[in-house]
Amino acid sequence: MKTAADPSTRQNPQGSAGPAGAQAHDVVLQVSDLAVDIRTHRGTVRAVNSVGFEARAGETLALLGESGCGKSMTAKALAGIMDPVCDLADGRIVLNGTDLAALTPKERLKFAGPELGIVFQDALTALNPVYTVGTQLGEAFRIHRGLNAKQARAEAIDLMKRVGIPEPESRVNSYPHQFSGGMRQRILIAMAVALNPRLLIADEPTTALDVTVQAQIMQLLRKLREEGQMAVILITHDLAVVAEEADSVAVMYAGNVVESGPVAEVFADPRHPYTKGLLESVPVHLERGDQLKSIPGSPPELHDIPSGCVYQSRCPMVQDICRAERPALRPAGRRRTPSGTATAAADPEQTTSAGTNDGGATVRPVRTAACHFSEEITNA
Amino acid sequence: MPEPLLSIEGLTKTFHVAKSASGNTRLKALDGISLSVGRGETLGLVGESGCGKSTLARTLMMLETPDEGTVSFEGTNPFGLKGKELLAWRRRVQMVFQDPFASLNARMSAGDIIAEPWTTHRSLYPTSRERDERVQELLQMVGLRASDARKSPQEFSGGQRQRIGIARALALKPDVIILDEPVSALDLSVQAQVLNLLNELQKELGVSYIFISHDLTVVRHVADRVAVMYLGRIIETGETEEVFDHPRHPYTAALMSASPKLDVTGAKRDRIVLQGELPSPLDPPSGCRFRTRCWKAQDICAEVAPEPQVLTAPDGRRHLAECHFPLDTIKGLTGAPAATANAL
């Protein structure tokens, strides 16, 4: 395992001062065929089904979807903190060349912190109410770096400064309930980035916060991402947050990725009817009081996900083939092929480019969509 | 503006709480709130958590008694009513709650939930047959099936539950419905369905809405007029387009700027990221309440609380704001003290 960077080098913005050898745009995490099963009273259901994506250093990948679509389950599977009733049924989670899915839980613990950090939605339940924030922030340093209590406390104060908590010297001895919601979220973020991980997973980090505080937290995440050249996976249901914060996006529906690609391209020219429907549900560019184009119905229950396309019951373009056959995620960059993906589009096997960091030559992610009729979607 | 149906003037509500850090025990949740709602109109109420939106809603529902100020509903003050008259008034203002999973009784069927208000207001539908028919009508009105009356809330999705909550509010044929974050617990695709439903119902029934939300995109879509609250005061109010396109109060501008936009052109915009968080309402700043986070604040802001002013642009558009240094996005803005806060 690499040794984490000296704290003094963290202050260098952007440059190569991040964790050993992290170059911007290198693929840090590659997930393929990820599947998670949940054991319930009514039988085993598949909550996440052959999900694949990649996260790159210094970039933000958004996992976008509505509640129950499997985005948080995916995050928990990546971090190895699934509930006991959940099983990792299949898939590879390759973080910096190591397949986390193949490791034992004990081996995996070594990665939690130095390689991978996670920020949860609800800061009040994620923090332990009976320990001071200083103790909780210092824990990572004591476990992974073997620092003593005094050294860990100094590191904790340093971290609190880094995430913009005022008067860290005195507040390090406060308990979580003595902080406001925004400050608690900063503490959670501080814990996640304490050991300069390569990958930061942020699971709805601002959902419980007011917009003015949300803007502050997003600014902080951007700053930390730049400083450490971290790959960030942002899990959210908010299209506007994705539009503003993310470089690429994977849209999830009923446990499946239905569309992925660079945010600007996906949002400007969606190639899956669900993405298109979501974008049209947002009341922008409309006269006040105009009818919104809503998606009829609601997502399927995990217990009865149809055998064909997962979106068939709500899709305006549904045909017989959609009921019979589930469309695979395939390249959908027909209209606008970004440079570098032309070959990928010609090779249907190569869904998310397998090109990795051999000498920094990285292939940009192609646009993919899981729809039989993605070429026929018209976007005005 | 339509004829005001409901207007309030100088509403103040103070709660007594356990001692705060500064030793203050009085929490002024509402501090001189004035606003009006016309018939068939939607008033959007925006602001961060803790600004007093929900206390205002509860006061309008008569769940809290104001310390000062008047409420006037078609000329009568509901707080002076008693007995039958009070009952008749209560029928006319109803509420839809935020969380459709907490606001419906899990032990009752959807039909019973919708019919429950009639056990208090018996005269509306005296026979059980009338009530059954009306329940089915209401279910259809909100886009559910008549047969859904027998189902219990657990059998419905979040969006469908919110439809039941709306049907319950409509059961008493109210004139005003207070919608407290009615779509914020719903998924985006379902949110659009419920917003469309609310819009159709308003056109059909002519009911007025007070729409409380933190989602500015939604408020912009539904509200005719909007009022922005900060620490117990309405700091800016006016027609929706006016307030959104030409905010005069720095807080309104910051709020608009902070809320993420779905703009796929990738154009970078200049953001106003406010420093700090909402001060505790137990110890509000002196003078202007926003001054601790305001980038335009000067000495006078700490000393004198700004009075509401009617700000008029050269082209005649105007709205109300409370600021010593209103943002002058249009040259030639003139201000005049507002006689009443309902001057618009």
HADDOCK unambig.tbl for C-alpha pairs under 7 A between the chains (distance, minus, plus):
assign (segid A and resid 66 and name CA) (segid B and resid 187 and name CA) 5.78 0.50 0.50
assign (segid A and resid 67 and name CA) (segid B and resid 187 and name CA) 6.79 0.50 0.50
assign (segid A and resid 210 and name CA) (segid B and resid 48 and name CA) 5.78 0.50 0.50
assign (segid A and resid 210 and name CA) (segid B and resid 49 and name CA) 6.78 0.50 0.50
assign (segid A and resid 211 and name CA) (segid B and resid 258 and name CA) 5.86 0.50 0.50
assign (segid A and resid 211 and name CA) (segid B and resid 259 and name CA) 5.56 0.50 0.50
assign (segid A and resid 212 and name CA) (segid B and resid 255 and name CA) 6.29 0.50 0.50
assign (segid A and resid 212 and name CA) (segid B and resid 258 and name CA) 5.36 0.50 0.50
assign (segid A and resid 212 and name CA) (segid B and resid 273 and name CA) 6.89 0.50 0.50
assign (segid A and resid 212 and name CA) (segid B and resid 274 and name CA) 6.35 0.50 0.50
assign (segid A and resid 213 and name CA) (segid B and resid 277 and name CA) 6.80 0.50 0.50
assign (segid A and resid 215 and name CA) (segid B and resid 258 and name CA) 5.54 0.50 0.50
assign (segid A and resid 215 and name CA) (segid B and resid 273 and name CA) 6.34 0.50 0.50
assign (segid A and resid 216 and name CA) (segid B and resid 273 and name CA) 6.45 0.50 0.50
assign (segid A and resid 239 and name CA) (segid B and resid 262 and name CA) 6.54 0.50 0.50
assign (segid A and resid 240 and name CA) (segid B and resid 260 and name CA) 5.20 0.50 0.50
assign (segid A and resid 240 and name CA) (segid B and resid 261 and name CA) 4.95 0.50 0.50
assign (segid A and resid 240 and name CA) (segid B and resid 262 and name CA) 4.25 0.50 0.50
assign (segid A and resid 241 and name CA) (segid B and resid 260 and name CA) 5.71 0.50 0.50
assign (segid A and resid 243 and name CA) (segid B and resid 262 and name CA) 5.69 0.50 0.50
assign (segid A and resid 243 and name CA) (segid B and resid 263 and name CA) 6.46 0.50 0.50
assign (segid A and resid 243 and name CA) (segid B and resid 264 and name CA) 6.25 0.50 0.50
assign (segid A and resid 244 and name CA) (segid B and resid 260 and name CA) 6.70 0.50 0.50
assign (segid A and resid 264 and name CA) (segid B and resid 264 and name CA) 5.32 0.50 0.50
assign (segid A and resid 264 and name CA) (segid B and resid 265 and name CA) 6.86 0.50 0.50
assign (segid A and resid 264 and name CA) (segid B and resid 266 and name CA) 6.75 0.50 0.50
assign (segid A and resid 267 and name CA) (segid B and resid 264 and name CA) 6.12 0.50 0.50
assign (segid A and resid 268 and name CA) (segid B and resid 264 and name CA) 6.02 0.50 0.50
assign (segid A and resid 278 and name CA) (segid B and resid 188 and name CA) 6.88 0.50 0.50
assign (segid A and resid 278 and name CA) (segid B and resid 189 and name CA) 6.01 0.50 0.50
assign (segid A and resid 281 and name CA) (segid B and resid 188 and name CA) 6.56 0.50 0.50
assign (segid A and resid 281 and name CA) (segid B and resid 189 and name CA) 5.79 0.50 0.50
assign (segid A and resid 281 and name CA) (segid B and resid 192 and name CA) 5.52 0.50 0.50
assign (segid A and resid 283 and name CA) (segid B and resid 217 and name CA) 6.41 0.50 0.50
assign (segid A and resid 283 and name CA) (segid B and resid 218 and name CA) 6.47 0.50 0.50
assign (segid A and resid 283 and name CA) (segid B and resid 221 and name CA) 6.17 0.50 0.50
assign (segid A and resid 288 and name CA) (segid B and resid 221 and name CA) 4.78 0.50 0.50
assign (segid A and resid 288 and name CA) (segid B and resid 222 and name CA) 6.13 0.50 0.50
assign (segid A and resid 289 and name CA) (segid B and resid 199 and name CA) 6.58 0.50 0.50
assign (segid A and resid 289 and name CA) (segid B and resid 221 and name CA) 6.21 0.50 0.50
assign (segid A and resid 289 and name CA) (segid B and resid 222 and name CA) 5.83 0.50 0.50
assign (segid A and resid 291 and name CA) (segid B and resid 196 and name CA) 5.90 0.50 0.50
assign (segid A and resid 292 and name CA) (segid B and resid 192 and name CA) 5.98 0.50 0.50
assign (segid A and resid 292 and name CA) (segid B and resid 196 and name CA) 6.30 0.50 0.50
assign (segid A and resid 294 and name CA) (segid B and resid 189 and name CA) 5.68 0.50 0.50
assign (segid A and resid 294 and name CA) (segid B and resid 192 and name CA) 5.08 0.50 0.50
assign (segid A and resid 294 and name CA) (segid B and resid 193 and name CA) 5.45 0.50 0.50
assign (segid A and resid 295 and name CA) (segid B and resid 189 and name CA) 5.33 0.50 0.50
